[in-house]
Amino acid sequence: MPPTIRYRRTHRLLAAAAGLATVGALAAAVPASAHQDKATPSHHHGSGRYQDVQLLSFNDLHGNLEPPTGSSGRVTELQADGTTKTVDAGGVEYLATHLRNARKGNPYSITAAAGDMVGASPLISGLFHDEPTIEALNGLDLDVTSVGNHEFDEGAKELARLQKGGCHPTDGCYGGKKFTGADFPYLAANVTDEKSGKPILKPYWVWKKNGVKVGFIGVTLEGTPNIVSAEGVKGLKFGDEVETINKYAKELQRQGVKSIVALIHEGGAPASTAYNYDCDSPGAGDGISGPIVDIAKNVTPAVDALITGHTHQAYACTIPDPAGRPRMVTSASSFGRLYTDTTLTYDRWSGDIARTAVKSANHVVTRDVAKAADMTTLVTKWKALADPVASRPLGYIAGDIGNTGTESPLGDLIADAQLAYAKSVDPEADLAVMNPGGIRAGLTFPASGAEGDGVVTYGEAYTVQPFANTVNLVDLTGAQVITALQQQVSGANEASPKILQISKGLTYTLDLTKTGAARVVADSVKLDGTAIDPAATYRVAMNSFLAGGGDGFAELGKGGNVRVGGDDLAALGAYLTANSSASTPYPVPAADRITIVK
């Protein structure tokens, strides 16, 4: 008999894909003897000189054990005639089958990941502190992963428990069994203890088979503290990605490991959202931008490939290393919708990768293959424990309420819900703001289970807001409100704007023809039609992450007269319950509070 579950949230083919496969291949020809002489006798290690090593990789799974729904469960595929179509993708039952099929005929196969395996997870995993996802990754035969920022949602101690095992200190053991932890190493080379200066987990790991050695160095983005709650990264220091990788690459070389792969939880943005877009057109790496480009151009040439993540994008590009040689850089979207299959040709004579023979492609985790029976058993087990919580209805919607766009319909809904909650505890509350990164999925109209179309269940709402933030109230001057809005598009957010979702009554103009803070037209900021008074004080609701200055919104962290409220998901649930019914579902918000000038 399963133990009582505390109903609270945690803190927090080789199957060929249909259509075109994105193949990034390095420019020079494969060594003449590569591939041919794998079976040729040699004095070196008793086999041929060249050995193909298969590297399967994925990133940003975020605990999506069940097939993700809506746009989160589809990928865009470029067709031969230039048109695109969408393909349903994802779910660990299918991911397991695809990975196992891909490994067939490849005795030298490694499976690696680039962080955010857990965190911001759907309820089936998040309710149980992501133990189900670690269990699934063990079953997928994951060999190694880097940490991502979301691995720190519940802090370093909880991450250590996921690695080493043991029951949760508060919620205990689920199903009466002790949690055994990850069978694979989590790598955190650039995450050190502030006091000791030592990495909190292994910085690197070496895969070995029959004399073949491939080293893996794992890092997360240096900016992790800016996007994780302060409590989650307390006592930790996050180092520069390039400096850290270069340091440990030298250490691996001193140990005789010359084939090196970096697992980096940082990424880029290809010029197309199609997973099979050629980002090496017209030239190597020309079709990709973002932080990973500078990282790739500066990581030591001793590293042979970069497996990346964080941006939830799909690409297989070759970006020149500091020596000007093309080097493979890949990412497999998110939520288990894709996996990358990279061939590393290992030269037994040199112990290094023959870079001229590296090739890589992203493949769709289609749902037209047989489900892996062991994963079905796992999902069924945890779903049975979660269902009593997940299936509880909270409200009704009239159509899909999406979370995409500069201002999203779901962003409007959540901001309104937080303002309604704020007014219930403090009638002086004026407005609410919500960070877009805290809205993890859209609300879809079609039923995900037996609840019926248009019904929003607790499980669906949890998938949208899984972090267990509180709704806080702070006093800000009108000038501070305007400064906070300007911080959306300036400072830390200038290169990649983070547009706050805003409650009803707050309006302003975002002029994208301008640059930096000037993009927010200061005199256009109004509340209920009246210009914001820079000298007046406003009572502003926001989640605890923003109230701590998260996502580069330092001004929001300066609020006074702080009141810590209740759970943000409870606020959304209460709002939907109060404002919708089966006969009068909640209408899809217009998302028209921000006027955008392009």
NORPE-V919602 format. One record per pair of residues at least 24 apart in sequence whose C-alpha atoms are under 8 Angstrom apart, sorted by the first residue. I is the first residue (numbers start at 0). GAP is how many residues later the second one is. Records with the same first field share a line. If there is no record, write none. Layout:
I: GAP ; GAP
//
This chain:
0: 174
1: 172 ; 173 ; 174 ; 383
2: 170 ; 171 ; 172 ; 173
4: 166 ; 380
5: 165
6: 120 ; 382
7: 119
8: 117 ; 118 ; 457 ; 458 ; 459
9: 116 ; 117 ; 118 ; 119 ; 144 ; 456 ; 457 ; 458
10: 142 ; 143 ; 455 ; 456 ; 457 ; 458
11: 107 ; 108 ; 141 ; 142 ; 454 ; 455 ; 456 ; 457
12: 85 ; 86 ; 88 ; 89
13: 84 ; 85 ; 87 ; 88 ; 89 ; 90
14: 83 ; 86 ; 87 ; 348
15: 347
16: 346 ; 347 ; 349
17: 346
18: 58 ; 59 ; 60 ; 61
19: 57 ; 58 ; 59 ; 60 ; 256
20: 255 ; 340 ; 341 ; 342
21: 253 ; 254 ; 255 ; 256 ; 293 ; 294 ; 338 ; 339 ; 340
22: 253 ; 255 ; 293 ; 336 ; 337 ; 338 ; 339
23: 254 ; 256 ; 292 ; 293 ; 294 ; 304 ; 335 ; 336 ; 337
24: 293 ; 303 ; 332 ; 333 ; 334 ; 335
25: 292 ; 300 ; 301 ; 302 ; 329 ; 330 ; 331 ; 332 ; 333
26: 299 ; 329
27: 328 ; 329
28: 327 ; 328
29: 326 ; 327
30: 323 ; 325 ; 326
33: 311 ; 323
43: 304 ; 305
44: 165 ; 166 ; 303
47: 300
48: 298 ; 299 ; 300
49: 295 ; 296 ; 297 ; 298
50: 294 ; 295 ; 296 ; 297
51: 56 ; 291 ; 292 ; 293 ; 294
52: 53 ; 55 ; 56 ; 57 ; 290 ; 291 ; 292 ; 293
53: 49 ; 52 ; 54 ; 55 ; 56 ; 287 ; 288 ; 289 ; 290
54: 54 ; 55 ; 56 ; 57 ; 285 ; 286 ; 287 ; 288 ; 289
55: 43 ; 53 ; 54 ; 55 ; 56 ; 283 ; 284 ; 285 ; 286
56: 54 ; 55 ; 56 ; 57 ; 250 ; 275 ; 282 ; 283 ; 284
57: 54 ; 55 ; 56 ; 273 ; 274 ; 275 ; 276 ; 278 ; 280 ; 281 ; 282
58: 54 ; 55 ; 56 ; 57 ; 58 ; 249 ; 250 ; 251 ; 253 ; 272 ; 273 ; 274 ; 275 ; 276 ; 277
59: 54 ; 55 ; 56 ; 57 ; 58 ; 249 ; 250 ; 252 ; 273 ; 274 ; 275 ; 276
60: 55 ; 56 ; 57 ; 273 ; 274 ; 275
61: 54 ; 55 ; 56 ; 57 ; 58 ; 59 ; 60 ; 272 ; 273
62: 54 ; 55 ; 56 ; 57 ; 58 ; 59 ; 62 ; 63 ; 67 ; 69 ; 70 ; 272
63: 27 ; 28 ; 57 ; 58 ; 61 ; 69 ; 271 ; 272
64: 26 ; 27 ; 28 ; 59 ; 60 ; 68 ; 71 ; 314
65: 24 ; 25 ; 26 ; 27 ; 313
66: 24 ; 25
67: 267
68: 375 ; 379
69: 372 ; 374
71: 263 ; 369
72: 262 ; 264
73: 263
74: 199 ; 200 ; 262 ; 289
75: 197 ; 198 ; 199
76: 197 ; 198 ; 199
77: 196 ; 197 ; 198 ; 199
83: 190
86: 279
87: 278 ; 279
88: 247 ; 248 ; 249 ; 275 ; 276 ; 277 ; 278
89: 245 ; 246 ; 247 ; 248 ; 275 ; 276 ; 277
90: 244 ; 245 ; 246 ; 274
91: 44 ; 244 ; 283
92: 278 ; 279 ; 280 ; 281 ; 282 ; 283
93: 271 ; 272 ; 273 ; 275 ; 276 ; 277 ; 278
94: 241 ; 242 ; 270
95: 44 ; 275 ; 276 ; 279
96: 272 ; 273 ; 274 ; 275
97: 267 ; 271
98: 41 ; 240
107: 101
109: 32 ; 33 ; 97
110: 30 ; 31 ; 32 ; 33
111: 30 ; 31 ; 32 ; 33
112: 29 ; 31 ; 32 ; 33 ; 150 ; 194
113: 31 ; 32 ; 33 ; 34 ; 104 ; 149 ; 150 ; 151 ; 193 ; 194 ; 195
114: 30 ; 31 ; 32 ; 33 ; 34 ; 36 ; 105 ; 149 ; 150 ; 194 ; 195
115: 31 ; 32 ; 33 ; 34 ; 35 ; 149 ; 194
116: 31 ; 34
117: 32 ; 33
118: 31 ; 32 ; 34
119: 30 ; 320 ; 343 ; 345 ; 346 ; 347
120: 342 ; 345
121: 337 ; 338 ; 340 ; 341 ; 344
122: 263 ; 267 ; 336 ; 339 ; 340 ; 343
123: 258 ; 259 ; 262
124: 257
125: 340
126: 259
127: 46
128: 39
130: 31 ; 48 ; 50
131: 246 ; 250
133: 28 ; 47 ; 48
134: 46 ; 47
135: 239 ; 242
136: 45
137: 44 ; 45 ; 46
138: 235 ; 236
141: 42
142: 40 ; 41 ; 42
143: 40 ; 41 ; 42 ; 43 ; 61
144: 39 ; 40 ; 41 ; 42 ; 73 ; 118
145: 40 ; 41 ; 42 ; 71 ; 72 ; 73 ; 74 ; 117 ; 118 ; 119
146: 39 ; 40 ; 41 ; 71 ; 72 ; 73 ; 118
147: 71 ; 72 ; 73 ; 117 ; 162
148: 71 ; 72 ; 75 ; 78 ; 79 ; 116
149: 78
151: 76 ; 80 ; 81
152: 75 ; 76 ; 79 ; 314
153: 78
154: 76 ; 77 ; 78 ; 79
155: 44 ; 76 ; 77
159: 41
185: 32
186: 30 ; 31 ; 32
187: 30 ; 31 ; 32
188: 28 ; 29 ; 30 ; 55 ; 56
189: 28 ; 29 ; 30 ; 32 ; 47 ; 48 ; 49 ; 50 ; 51 ; 54
190: 28 ; 29 ; 45 ; 46 ; 47 ; 48
191: 44 ; 45 ; 46 ; 47
192: 42 ; 43 ; 44
193: 41 ; 42 ; 43
194: 40
202: 45
203: 44
210: 137
211: 134 ; 136 ; 139
212: 44 ; 45 ; 46 ; 138
213: 43 ; 44 ; 45 ; 46 ; 47
214: 37 ; 42 ; 43 ; 44 ; 45 ; 46
215: 44 ; 45 ; 46 ; 47
216: 28 ; 31 ; 32 ; 43 ; 44 ; 45 ; 46
217: 27 ; 44 ; 45 ; 46
218: 25 ; 26 ; 43 ; 44 ; 45 ; 46
219: 44 ; 45 ; 46
220: 43 ; 44 ; 45
225: 324 ; 325 ; 326
226: 323 ; 324
227: 317 ; 322
228: 316 ; 319 ; 321
229: 318
240: 54
241: 53 ; 56 ; 57
242: 56
244: 54 ; 55
245: 53 ; 54
248: 51 ; 53 ; 54
256: 94
257: 44 ; 93 ; 94 ; 95
258: 43 ; 44 ; 45 ; 87 ; 92 ; 93 ; 94
259: 42 ; 43 ; 44 ; 45
260: 42 ; 43 ; 44 ; 45 ; 46
261: 41 ; 43 ; 44 ; 45
262: 43 ; 44 ; 45
263: 42 ; 43 ; 44 ; 45
264: 43 ; 44 ; 45
265: 25 ; 26 ; 42 ; 43 ; 44 ; 45
266: 24 ; 25 ; 41 ; 42 ; 43 ; 44 ; 46 ; 64
267: 24 ; 25 ; 43 ; 45
268: 42 ; 44
269: 43 ; 44 ; 45
272: 40 ; 41
273: 40
274: 38 ; 39 ; 40 ; 58 ; 87
275: 38 ; 39 ; 85 ; 86
276: 38
277: 37 ; 38 ; 39
278: 36 ; 37 ; 38
279: 37 ; 38
283: 33 ; 34 ; 35 ; 36 ; 42
284: 32 ; 33 ; 34 ; 35
287: 29
292: 26
295: 24 ; 25 ; 33
296: 24 ; 25
297: 24
300: 24
303: 24 ; 49 ; 51
304: 24
305: 24
306: 24
308: 24
313: 48
314: 47
315: 44 ; 45 ; 46
326: 28
327: 30 ; 31 ; 32
329: 30
331: 30
335: 29
336: 27 ; 28 ; 29
337: 24 ; 25 ; 26 ; 27
338: 24 ; 25 ; 26
388: 69 ; 70
389: 67 ; 68 ; 69 ; 70
390: 60 ; 66 ; 67 ; 68
391: 65 ; 66 ; 67
392: 58 ; 62 ; 63 ; 64 ; 65
393: 61 ; 62 ; 63 ; 64 ; 179 ; 180 ; 182 ; 183
394: 60 ; 61 ; 62 ; 178 ; 181 ; 182 ; 184 ; 185 ; 186 ; 187 ; 190
395: 58 ; 59 ; 60 ; 180 ; 181 ; 184 ; 185 ; 186 ; 188 ; 189 ; 190
396: 48 ; 57 ; 58 ; 59 ; 183 ; 188 ; 189 ; 190 ; 191
397: 47 ; 56 ; 187 ; 188 ; 189 ; 190
398: 45 ; 46 ; 55 ; 188 ; 189
399: 42 ; 43 ; 44 ; 45 ; 188
400: 41 ; 42 ; 43 ; 44 ; 187 ; 188
401: 39 ; 40 ; 41 ; 42
402: 36 ; 37 ; 38 ; 39
403: 38
405: 93
406: 92 ; 93 ; 94 ; 184 ; 185 ; 186 ; 187
407: 93 ; 183
408: 179 ; 180 ; 181 ; 182
409: 32 ; 33 ; 179
410: 25 ; 28 ; 90 ; 91
411: 89 ; 90 ; 91 ; 92 ; 177 ; 179
412: 90 ; 176
413: 158
414: 86 ; 87 ; 88 ; 89
415: 86 ; 87 ; 88
416: 154 ; 155 ; 158 ; 159
417: 53 ; 123 ; 124 ; 150 ; 153 ; 154
418: 84 ; 122
419: 155
420: 150 ; 154
421: 49 ; 50 ; 51 ; 119 ; 143
427: 111
428: 44 ; 109 ; 110 ; 111 ; 112
429: 108 ; 109 ; 110 ; 111
430: 71 ; 72 ; 73 ; 74 ; 75 ; 107 ; 108 ; 109 ; 110
431: 70 ; 71 ; 108 ; 109 ; 110
432: 67 ; 68 ; 69 ; 70 ; 107 ; 108 ; 109
433: 66 ; 67 ; 68 ; 108 ; 109 ; 112
434: 63 ; 64 ; 65 ; 66 ; 111 ; 116
435: 62 ; 63 ; 64 ; 65
437: 26 ; 27 ; 29
438: 25 ; 26
439: 24 ; 25 ; 26
453: 131
457: 115
460: 108 ; 111 ; 112
461: 107
464: 103 ; 104
465: 103
467: 99 ; 100 ; 101
468: 74 ; 75 ; 76 ; 98 ; 99
469: 73 ; 74 ; 94 ; 95 ; 96 ; 97 ; 98
470: 70 ; 71 ; 72 ; 73 ; 93 ; 94 ; 95 ; 96 ; 97 ; 100
471: 69 ; 70 ; 71 ; 72 ; 75 ; 90 ; 91 ; 92 ; 93 ; 94
472: 66 ; 67 ; 68 ; 69 ; 88 ; 89 ; 90 ; 91 ; 92
473: 65 ; 66 ; 67 ; 73 ; 85 ; 86 ; 87 ; 88 ; 89
474: 62 ; 63 ; 64 ; 65 ; 84 ; 85 ; 86 ; 87
475: 61 ; 62 ; 63 ; 64 ; 80 ; 82 ; 83 ; 84
476: 57 ; 58 ; 59 ; 60 ; 61
477: 54 ; 55 ; 56 ; 57 ; 58 ; 59 ; 60
478: 54 ; 55 ; 56
479: 54 ; 75 ; 76
480: 74 ; 75
481: 40 ; 43 ; 52
482: 72
483: 69 ; 70 ; 71 ; 72
484: 35
485: 30 ; 31 ; 32 ; 33 ; 34
486: 30 ; 65 ; 66
487: 29 ; 64 ; 65
488: 27 ; 28 ; 30 ; 31
489: 26 ; 27
490: 25 ; 61
491: 60
492: 58 ; 59
497: 53
501: 91
503: 89
504: 24 ; 88
505: 87
506: 86 ; 87 ; 88
507: 85 ; 86 ; 87
508: 85 ; 86 ; 87 ; 88
509: 84 ; 85 ; 86 ; 87
510: 85 ; 86 ; 87
511: 84 ; 85 ; 86
512: 84 ; 85
542: 25
//
